[in-house]
Amino acid sequence: MIEQDLLRRFLFEELGVRGEWVKLTGSWQAAKLHQRGSENMQQQLGQALAAVVMLSATVKFKGSMILQAQGDGDIKTLVAQATDQREIRGLVRGKENAAPGSLENMFGQGRLVLTIEMENGSPYQGIVPLQGNNLAVALQTYFEQSEQLKTRLWLIANATHAVGLLLQELPAQDHYEADWEHIEILANTITEQELLDLDCEQLLYRLFNQEKIRLFDAEPVVFNCACSRSNIERTLLAMGRTELEDILKERGIIEVSCEFCGEQYHFDGVDVENILSRNNTANDPDTRH
């Protein structure tokens, strides 16, 4: 049975190294359905989605992890999000003919931001420059600078699959530095075709057949957009009455399209008045005794 839309975590039982593997197929197709741009832009989105699924599984939290790359080059914005339930969504914006190249060539001057939004707690954010040959290199820099953990990533995306492999040292283990060097040498023999073609167990055997590896249960990954009418209403409310009434006067209706999934939301004058009046009621405490 071919593995797809799955995250697999694994541990080298006798070495100070852990890892993750992900392959997105149907979830990748759904995520890019409403995203335009060159083949290269699509590939960057696929790599970002594979990466954020793996990164979200390296920490324990309840909420979502957001990977966001922004620059002043051909690709302006890249966003990939994964929840603790392995639900993904993403978007990419820029010139439709954005050509491949290094991160500096594609994004220009920019930065890579990783944000963990927890249901109960303040967001955590880490930022590194958008520098290097590809997204994997920039993320490796993030881990080395922000987490002081040696980390290697391999990311690839094409029209049908988005695949990732992550290896990370476990400094608490004895001899972890020598362990890391040994595993990294073996892992560097991987090819892009093997990443795309092989299932997790096949890939691990191909790379590390001499090592004792514990492979954890597969975790399904699905596309799911978190947009909702109530979320859009909160955004409209933040705009204020004057701006909303100006839009209604000009267009007769307020139309909002979700950039992640293409869902359309429509609000007429009655809808807007209901939103504003509900807010007024919520902010007007009952002072009667």
ROSE-723175 format. One line per 8 residues: number of its first residue (from 0); their letters; for each residue x, y, z of C-alpha. Coordinates in Angstrom, 2 decimals. Example, Ala and Ser with C-alpha at 12.3 -4.5 7.8 and 13.67 -1.06 7.14 Angstrom:
2
0	as	12.30:-4.50:7.80; 13.67:-1.06:7.14;
This chain:
289
0	mieqdllr	0.00:0.00:0.00; 1.43:3.34:-1.06; 1.84:5.80:1.79; 0.42:9.25:1.15; -0.89:12.17:3.20; 0.99:10.83:6.21; 3.52:12.00:8.77; 5.86:9.37:10.25;
8	rflfeelg	8.11:10.04:13.23; 11.11:7.86:14.01; 13.91:7.52:16.54; 17.36:5.98:16.32; 17.21:3.79:19.41; 20.95:3.64:20.03; 21.93:7.07:18.69; 21.22:10.67:19.66;
16	vrgewvkl	19.13:11.43:16.58; 15.41:11.60:15.78; 13.59:12.20:12.53; 10.37:12.75:10.62; 9.08:11.97:7.14; 6.03:13.36:5.39; 4.40:12.79:2.02; 1.48:14.95:0.87;
24	tgswqaak	-0.64:14.00:-2.14; -4.39:14.67:-1.93; -3.88:17.29:0.77; -1.25:18.97:-1.44; -3.62:19.01:-4.41; -6.38:20.57:-2.29; -4.03:23.15:-0.75; -2.79:24.46:-4.10;
32	lhqrgsen	-6.18:24.38:-5.87; -6.79:28.11:-5.37; -3.17:29.26:-5.69; -1.89:30.76:-8.93; 1.62:31.40:-10.16; 4.51:29.70:-11.88; 5.48:26.08:-11.38; 8.33:27.31:-9.21;
40	mqqqlgqa	5.94:29.24:-6.93; 3.81:26.12:-6.53; 6.90:24.10:-5.65; 7.89:26.61:-2.96; 4.41:26.28:-1.45; 4.61:22.48:-1.49; 8.00:22.51:0.20; 6.74:24.95:2.84;
48	laavvmls	3.71:22.76:3.60; 5.85:19.63:3.95; 8.22:21.57:6.20; 5.57:23.05:8.50; 3.93:19.65:9.06; 7.25:18.23:10.25; 8.19:21.30:12.27; 4.83:21.33:14.03;
56	atvkfkgs	5.47:17.74:15.13; 8.81:18.60:16.76; 7.06:20.48:19.60; 4.11:19.66:21.84; 1.40:22.31:21.65; -2.30:22.75:20.97; -2.91:25.24:18.18; -1.15:25.91:14.89;
64	milqaqgd	2.30:26.60:13.50; 2.65:29.16:10.72; 5.62:29.46:8.39; 5.65:32.82:6.60; 8.21:34.09:4.09; 7.95:37.70:2.90; 10.21:39.68:0.60; 10.39:42.38:-2.05;
72	gdiktlva	11.28:40.07:-4.94; 9.21:38.12:-7.47; 7.63:36.06:-4.69; 6.08:38.47:-2.20; 4.39:36.18:0.32; 4.46:32.49:1.15; 2.35:31.15:4.02; 2.05:27.54:5.20;
80	qatdqrei	0.09:26.49:8.26; -0.26:23.18:10.12; -2.27:22.50:13.25; -1.51:20.02:16.02; -4.21:17.87:14.34; -2.11:17.77:11.12; -4.51:20.02:9.19; -2.78:22.13:6.56;
88	rglvrgke	-3.44:25.15:4.36; -1.23:27.62:2.51; -0.96:30.42:-0.02; 1.64:32.00:-2.27; 1.56:35.45:-3.89; 3.90:37.14:-6.35; 4.66:37.57:-10.02; 3.08:34.70:-11.93;
96	naapgsle	6.29:34.05:-13.87; 8.58:33.99:-10.80; 11.68:32.06:-11.83; 13.58:29.53:-9.68; 16.86:30.36:-7.96; 18.21:31.02:-4.49; 15.93:32.46:-1.83; 17.49:35.89:-2.42;
104	nmfgqgrl	16.77:35.60:-6.16; 13.14:34.58:-5.59; 12.18:36.66:-2.53; 14.69:39.51:-2.69; 15.31:41.10:0.70; 13.09:39.28:3.12; 12.64:37.27:6.27; 11.33:33.90:7.37;
112	vltiemen	9.01:33.91:10.38; 7.92:30.83:12.33; 4.98:31.42:14.67; 3.35:29.01:17.11; -0.17:30.13:17.98; -1.34:28.25:21.06; -4.97:27.98:22.10; -4.05:28.87:25.68;
120	gspyqgiv	-1.02:31.10:25.79; 0.90:33.82:24.02; 2.28:33.20:20.52; 5.92:32.24:20.14; 7.81:33.66:17.17; 11.24:33.08:15.64; 12.71:35.08:12.74; 15.68:34.46:10.42;
128	plqgnnla	16.75:36.09:7.14; 15.54:34.55:3.88; 18.99:33.44:2.77; 20.40:30.32:1.19; 19.81:28.06:-1.79; 16.38:26.90:-0.67; 13.82:26.83:2.12; 15.43:23.79:3.77;
136	valqtyfe	18.70:25.71:4.24; 16.92:28.71:5.78; 15.06:26.45:8.23; 18.27:24.69:9.20; 19.71:28.12:10.01; 16.63:28.88:12.11; 17.13:25.76:14.24; 20.84:26.35:14.70;
144	qseqlktr	20.35:30.00:15.69; 17.09:29.86:17.63; 17.09:26.35:19.09; 20.82:25.50:19.04; 19.95:22.14:17.50; 21.66:20.63:14.49; 18.90:19.91:12.00; 18.83:18.77:8.38;
152	lwlianat	15.86:18.99:6.03; 15.23:17.67:2.56; 12.20:19.17:0.82; 10.83:18.54:-2.64; 7.52:19.23:-4.37; 6.21:18.59:-7.87; 2.78:18.52:-9.50; 1.64:15.46:-7.55;
160	havglllq	3.63:15.21:-4.30; 5.18:17.34:-1.58; 7.70:15.35:0.45; 9.99:16.08:3.36; 12.60:14.40:5.53; 13.88:15.91:8.78; 16.72:14.76:11.02; 17.54:16.41:14.34;
168	elpaqdhy	20.16:15.78:17.02; 19.23:14.87:20.60; 21.96:16.52:22.70; 20.93:14.74:25.90; 22.30:11.47:24.49; 25.89:10.35:25.02; 28.18:10.71:21.99; 25.43:12.61:20.16;
176	eadwehie	27.92:14.67:18.12; 29.57:11.57:16.62; 26.12:10.00:16.15; 24.95:13.07:14.26; 27.95:13.13:11.94; 27.50:9.42:11.15; 23.77:9.74:10.34; 24.25:12.96:8.36;
184	ilantite	26.84:11.27:6.09; 24.43:8.43:5.37; 21.47:10.77:4.82; 23.39:12.92:2.34; 23.29:10.02:-0.14; 19.53:10.46:-0.61; 18.31:11.53:-4.08; 15.26:13.59:-4.98;
192	qelldldc	13.81:10.66:-6.91; 14.12:8.39:-3.88; 12.37:10.97:-1.74; 9.49:11.10:-4.20; 9.23:7.38:-4.93; 9.95:5.54:-1.68; 7.66:5.04:1.29; 9.00:5.86:4.74;
200	eqllyrlf	10.15:2.36:5.69; 11.75:1.84:2.27; 13.59:5.14:2.56; 14.86:4.46:6.08; 16.07:1.01:5.05; 17.79:2.47:1.98; 19.65:5.02:4.14; 20.11:3.41:7.55;
208	nqekirlf	19.72:-0.37:7.24; 22.50:-0.95:9.79; 20.77:1.12:12.48; 18.06:0.20:14.98; 15.12:2.51:14.30; 11.82:2.82:16.14; 9.10:3.95:13.70; 5.99:5.44:15.27;
216	daepvvfn	2.41:5.12:14.01; 1.48:7.09:10.91; -0.43:10.35:11.46; -2.86:11.37:8.68; -2.49:14.84:7.15; -5.51:16.62:5.61; -6.26:19.95:3.99; -8.68:22.00:6.05;
224	cacsrsni	-9.23:25.74:5.92; -10.05:27.45:9.20; -11.99:30.28:7.58; -15.57:30.86:8.75; -18.25:33.50:8.54; -17.74:34.39:12.20; -14.00:34.94:11.63; -14.75:37.23:8.67;
232	ertllamg	-17.28:39.13:10.78; -14.61:39.86:13.39; -12.35:41.21:10.64; -15.11:43.45:9.32; -15.88:44.68:12.82; -12.25:45.76:13.24; -12.60:47.96:10.14; -15.22:50.16:11.84;
240	rteledil	-18.62:51.49:10.82; -17.41:54.35:8.63; -15.24:52.20:6.34; -17.90:49.47:6.08; -20.60:52.00:5.17; -18.31:53.57:2.55; -17.81:50.15:0.90; -21.56:49.46:0.95;
248	kergiiev	-22.28:52.89:-0.57; -19.78:52.24:-3.38; -20.55:48.57:-4.11; -23.87:47.76:-2.46; -22.42:44.62:-0.89; -19.21:43.51:0.82; -17.59:40.47:-0.78; -14.78:38.59:0.94;
256	scefcgeq	-12.89:35.70:-0.64; -10.69:33.39:1.47; -7.18:33.37:-0.02; -6.54:29.84:1.22; -9.60:27.94:-0.05; -11.51:30.34:-2.33; -14.69:30.33:-0.20; -16.87:33.39:-0.90;
264	yhfdgvdv	-18.62:35.38:1.81; -21.19:38.12:1.13; -22.49:40.79:3.51; -25.24:43.28:2.66; -26.32:46.34:4.64; -28.53:44.32:6.99; -25.68:41.86:7.70; -23.28:44.69:8.49;
272	enilsrnn	-25.78:46.40:10.79; -26.34:43.14:12.66; -22.59:42.70:13.14; -22.20:46.25:14.47; -25.28:46.08:16.71; -24.24:42.73:18.23; -20.90:44.28:19.11; -22.59:47.31:20.68;
280	tandpdtr	-24.76:45.02:22.78; -21.73:43.01:23.92; -19.91:46.21:24.91; -22.89:47.73:26.76; -23.01:46.07:30.20; -26.27:45.91:32.05; -26.03:48.60:34.76; -29.51:48.12:36.25;
288	h	-29.82:47.08:39.92;
